[in-house]
Amino acid sequence: MKHGGDLTGAIARYGGAAEAWLDLSTGINPWSYPIQALPVQALPDHVWQRLPSRADEIAVCDAARMAYGVPDGVGIVAAAGTQALIQWLPRLAIDGRVAILGPTYGEHAAAWRQAGHDVVAIDRLDALAADTRHVVIVNPNNPDGRIVDREALARLATSLRARGGWLVIDEAFADVSEHISAVALCRDDPVVVLRSFGKFYGLAGIRLGFAIARADIANAIQNAIGPWACSGPALIVGARALRDHDWRDRMRERLARQADRLDHVLCQHGCAIVGGTTLYRLARHRDATLIHAGLARQKIWCRRFEWDGGLLRFGLPPDQPALDRLAAALKQTGE
């Protein structure tokens, strides 16, 4: 499957209603920011009837600036999810070879190729060719959770600045730790950091994401996506959640505990944990293809990868019954 989070293909092949499935194919937080804490029901009519206001856009960007630790003077742009920004960046960057550190989220390579760039895949930064102009790094990486440290990113950004290129850092899963982000590099270097709201806050459906970059780059992105890029409700919901630092800190601890429980279940049934974040776990199994199919027959959906048939990625089960269901299905599949 190309992406997680859409059961259409699974249902077409294995049957069952959507509510019968345990969907572990995404890295989206199963415990979304509590809807009762959001002012959705109290939103005034004009939020639905009028175009989104500039004031609400400024408010969500200010909230994101605080939540993500964006330095003063660095630009921040709100968009309808980071996927929209992934599509735009290659069309704004100057021509040149693009290296993507992988294996990783496939939409980056697809977007740069569609924009006419020469795209190469690398598995380590010291494999960069001298004529590379742009580099894309997902940090932490999806699916293995690999993290490139800020010192290495800073050196890379400096070298790309001399070539007139950009360093694009997709931090879609960086909310799980306050120590991962490289937003400080955006002040002086041609670094574009992408932040996804929906994954950590479990509200992917509202479509909200941010590009953080040097002011001139941020202005180019803002001009490209145009006005009213985000819905009014998304701006209000996003601002409220991003300001809730207590919820964020508690959630980081809760995700870590659940990831440990998931690791225990997987390891009990022959899997070896080889990576991931606290929002998803990457496991290796000698019979991964059979495990994937066996779970699917029991209406449990996880991710498998064409580039390595021994790997499976599992999102977090939302509760103990879901963990127990996964454990029972793994046991039956392995028998």
C-alpha positions in Angstrom: 0.0 0.0 0.0 1.2 3.5 -0.8 0.1 5.1 2.5 -1.4 4.1 5.8 -4.7 5.3 7.2 -7.0 4.4 4.3 -8.7 1.0 4.7 -10.3 1.1 1.3 -7.9 -1.3 -0.2 -7.8 -3.6 2.8 -11.6 -3.9 2.9 -11.7 -4.5 -0.9 -9.3 -7.5 -0.5 -10.2 -8.9 2.9 -13.8 -7.7 3.5 -15.5 -6.4 6.6 -16.9 -3.0 7.6 -14.5 -0.3 8.5 -15.5 -0.3 12.1 -14.5 -4.0 12.3 -10.9 -3.2 11.6 -8.1 -2.4 14.0 -6.1 0.1 11.9 -2.5 0.2 12.9 -1.2 1.4 9.5 -0.6 5.0 10.5 1.7 7.0 12.8 -1.2 9.2 13.9 -1.8 9.5 17.7 -4.7 7.2 18.6 -5.6 9.6 21.5 -6.4 12.8 19.8 -6.5 16.2 21.5 -9.8 16.0 23.3 -12.6 17.4 21.2 -14.5 18.6 24.3 -11.6 20.9 25.1 -11.9 22.5 21.7 -14.4 25.3 21.0 -15.8 23.5 18.0 -19.4 23.4 19.2 -19.1 27.1 20.3 -17.7 28.3 17.1 -19.6 31.4 15.9 -21.5 31.1 12.6 -19.1 33.4 10.8 -16.3 30.9 11.1 -18.2 28.6 8.8 -19.8 31.3 6.7 -16.8 33.7 6.0 -13.4 33.3 4.7 -10.7 32.6 7.3 -9.5 35.8 8.9 -5.9 37.0 8.9 -6.2 37.4 12.6 -6.9 33.7 13.1 -4.0 32.8 10.8 -1.6 35.0 12.8 -2.9 33.4 16.0 -2.2 29.8 14.9 1.2 30.8 13.6 2.0 32.5 16.9 0.9 29.4 18.8 3.0 27.2 16.5 6.0 29.5 17.0 5.8 29.0 20.8 5.1 25.2 20.6 8.0 24.6 18.1 10.5 27.0 19.6 10.8 29.0 16.4 13.4 31.8 16.8 12.4 35.5 16.5 12.8 36.7 12.9 12.2 33.3 11.3 9.2 33.0 9.1 6.3 30.5 9.6 3.6 29.6 7.1 0.4 27.7 7.8 -0.9 25.3 5.1 -3.5 22.7 4.7 -1.2 19.9 5.9 2.5 19.3 5.2 1.6 17.3 2.1 0.6 20.6 0.4 3.9 22.1 1.3 5.8 19.0 0.1 4.1 19.5 -3.3 5.0 23.2 -3.4 8.7 23.3 -2.3 10.2 21.6 -5.4 8.4 24.2 -7.6 9.9 27.1 -5.6 13.5 25.8 -5.4 16.0 26.5 -8.1 17.0 23.7 -10.5 19.5 21.1 -9.3 20.1 17.6 -8.1 18.1 16.6 -5.0 19.4 14.0 -2.6 16.8 12.3 -0.3 18.0 10.4 2.7 16.1 7.2 2.7 14.4 4.9 2.6 11.7 7.3 3.8 8.3 8.8 3.0 7.9 8.4 -0.7 6.0 11.7 -1.5 9.2 13.8 -1.2 10.9 12.0 -4.1 7.7 12.0 -6.2 7.1 15.7 -5.7 10.7 16.7 -6.6 10.6 14.5 -9.7 7.3 15.9 -10.9 8.8 19.3 -10.7 11.6 18.3 -13.0 14.5 17.9 -10.6 17.1 15.1 -10.8 16.4 13.0 -7.7 18.8 10.6 -6.1 18.4 8.4 -3.1 21.2 8.1 -0.5 21.4 6.0 2.7 24.0 8.1 4.4 25.0 11.8 4.3 28.6 11.1 3.5 27.4 9.6 0.2 26.3 13.1 -1.1 27.7 13.9 -4.5 29.6 17.2 -4.8 27.0 18.6 -7.3 24.0 18.0 -5.0 22.1 21.3 -4.6 19.2 20.3 -2.3 18.8 17.7 0.4 15.6 16.3 2.0 15.8 14.6 5.4 12.8 13.2 7.4 13.8 13.6 11.0 12.9 11.4 12.8 12.7 9.2 9.8 9.6 7.4 8.7 9.6 4.4 9.1 12.8 3.6 11.1 12.9 6.6 13.4 16.5 7.5 12.5 17.6 10.9 13.8 20.3 13.1 12.3 21.8 15.2 14.9 21.8 19.0 14.7 25.5 19.4 14.3 25.4 17.2 11.1 22.4 19.2 9.9 24.2 22.5 10.5 27.2 21.4 8.6 25.1 20.3 5.7 23.0 23.5 5.7 26.2 25.5 5.5 27.5 23.6 2.5 24.2 23.8 0.7 24.0 27.6 1.3 27.3 27.9 -0.7 25.6 26.0 -3.6 22.4 28.1 -3.5 20.4 25.1 -2.4 18.0 24.2 0.4 18.0 21.7 3.2 14.4 20.5 3.7 13.8 18.8 7.1 10.5 17.1 7.5 9.8 17.0 11.2 6.4 15.4 11.0 7.1 13.2 14.0 9.4 15.5 16.0 6.7 16.4 18.5 7.5 13.2 20.4 10.6 14.9 21.9 11.5 18.5 22.6 15.1 17.8 21.7 14.9 16.8 18.0 13.9 20.0 16.1 16.4 21.9 14.0 14.3 25.1 13.7 17.2 27.1 15.1 19.1 26.5 11.9 16.4 28.5 9.9 17.6 31.8 11.2 20.7 32.1 9.0 20.7 29.1 6.6 18.5 28.0 3.7 16.7 25.4 5.9 13.0 24.6 5.5 11.5 22.7 8.5 8.1 21.1 8.0 5.9 20.4 11.0 2.7 18.3 10.9 0.0 19.2 13.4 -2.3 16.2 12.8 0.0 13.3 13.7 0.9 14.1 17.3 -2.4 15.8 18.1 -4.3 13.0 16.5 -6.4 15.4 14.3 -5.1 14.6 10.8 -8.5 15.3 9.3 -8.4 19.0 9.9 -5.4 19.3 7.6 -2.9 21.7 9.2 0.8 22.0 8.9 3.6 24.5 8.9 6.7 25.5 7.0 9.4 27.2 9.1 12.2 29.0 7.2 14.3 32.1 6.7 12.1 35.1 6.0 12.7 35.3 2.3 12.0 31.6 1.8 8.9 31.7 4.0 7.6 34.7 2.0 8.0 32.8 -1.2 6.1 29.8 0.2 3.3 32.1 1.5 3.0 33.8 -1.9 2.8 30.4 -3.6 0.1 28.9 -1.5 -1.9 32.1 -1.6 -4.6 33.4 0.8 -7.0 31.2 2.8 -4.9 28.1 2.6 -6.3 26.8 5.8 -10.0 26.6 6.9 -11.2 28.8 9.7 -12.1 25.9 12.0 -8.6 24.4 11.5 -6.9 27.6 12.5 -8.9 28.0 15.7 -8.6 24.3 16.7 -4.9 24.3 15.9 -4.2 27.4 17.9 -6.0 26.1 20.9 -4.2 22.7 20.9 -0.7 24.1 20.2 -1.0 26.4 23.3 -1.8 23.4 25.6 1.7 22.6 26.7 0.5 20.5 29.7 -1.4 18.2 27.4 1.6 17.9 25.1 3.9 16.9 28.0 1.5 14.3 29.4 1.0 12.9 25.9 4.7 12.4 25.3 4.8 10.2 28.5 1.7 8.3 27.6 2.9 7.5 24.1 6.2 6.2 25.4 4.4 3.9 27.8 2.1 2.5 25.1 5.1 2.1 22.7 6.8 -0.1 25.3 3.7 -2.2 25.7 3.5 -2.6 21.9 7.1 -3.6 21.8 6.5 -6.3 24.4 3.6 -7.8 22.4 5.5 -7.8 19.2 8.7 -9.3 20.7 6.6 -12.0 22.4 5.5 -13.2 19.0 8.8 -13.4 17.1 9.3 -9.8 16.0 12.5 -7.8 16.6 12.1 -4.1 17.1 14.5 -2.3 14.7 13.3 1.3 14.9 10.5 3.7 15.1 9.2 6.5 17.3 6.7 6.5 20.1 4.0 7.0 17.5 4.9 3.9 15.5 7.2 0.8 15.8 9.2 -0.8 13.1 9.6 -4.6 13.5 11.4 -7.3 11.6 10.1 -10.8 11.2 11.3 -13.7 9.1 7.8 -14.3 7.9 6.7 -10.6 7.7 4.6 -11.1 4.5 2.7 -14.0 6.0 2.2 -12.1 9.2 0.8 -9.1 7.3 -1.6 -11.2 5.4 -2.6 -13.2 8.5 -3.4 -10.1 10.5 -5.3 -8.7 7.6 -7.5 -11.8 7.5 -8.3 -11.0 11.2 -9.1 -7.4 10.3 -5.8 -5.9 11.6 -4.0 -3.6 9.2 -0.3 -2.7 9.5 2.2 -1.4 7.0 4.6 -3.5 4.9 7.2 -2.2 2.5 8.1 -3.3 -1.0 11.7 -2.3 -0.6 12.2 -4.7 2.4 9.8 -7.6 2.7 11.0 -8.4 6.2 9.7 -5.2 7.8 6.4 -4.3 9.3 5.3 -1.0 10.8 2.7 -0.8 13.6 1.0 2.2 14.9 -0.1 2.3 18.5 -3.2 0.3 19.5 -5.5 2.7 21.4 -6.2 0.6 24.5 -5.5 -2.7 26.3 -8.3 -4.6 24.4 -6.7 -3.6 21.1 -3.3 -4.8 22.4 -4.8 -8.1 23.5 -6.5 -8.4 20.1 -3.2 -7.9 18.3 -1.4 -10.4 20.6 -4.1 -13.0 19.9 -4.0 -12.4 16.2 -0.2 -12.7 16.1 -0.4 -15.9 18.1 -3.0 -17.4 15.7 -1.0 -16.3 12.6 2.2 -17.8 13.9 0.6 -21.2 14.7 
